[in-house]
Amino acid sequence: MFPWNSLFSLKNNSNQKDFMKSMQQSDVQSFIEKVFSQMIPENMQGMMQQNDTSSQKENTRTEHPLHAEVFETHLFVFVRIPIEDEAWLKKMKLYHTSNQSIVEGIPEETDRHVITLPALVKKKGASAQFKESTLEIRLQKSFNAQYSEIDVSDI
């Protein structure tokens, strides 16, 4: 059905190995786009391009203007935010949910930044500390993953 053999030669030679080792992410992306453009009919390629542009918009939205650094240890999740002006500390508001940290009021009063956390955190026990032009938010990890088994029955 598909001419895979003509696109992907399965010969095991050293040129292919060297080529694969030297490929960058952008090279792989362009190669995949080229393969899909050859395989997908003309009328469906427009849909692919629309999906591609919407994913690029999502990527630009997820870039974080606060340059926050998020990492976790065994017991805590840390969010470190560089603070350019100490006056920000008085006008900012910090919130968090079980999987997000929310910073409002910096650098402009109307700004709101949502930072996704790498692990679930507890509702209480969070603290924030400012030191050496960095605001460090410490959130205690939650190990109580509440989940229930769901029975699958025949209909």
Beta strands, then each sheet from edge to edge (+ up, - down):
strand 1: 69-72
strand 2: 76-82
strand 3: 93-96
strand 4: 100-104
strand 5: 112-116
strand 6: 127-131
strand 7: 134-140
sheet 1: 1+ 2- 7+ 6-
sheet 2: 3+ 4- 5+
end
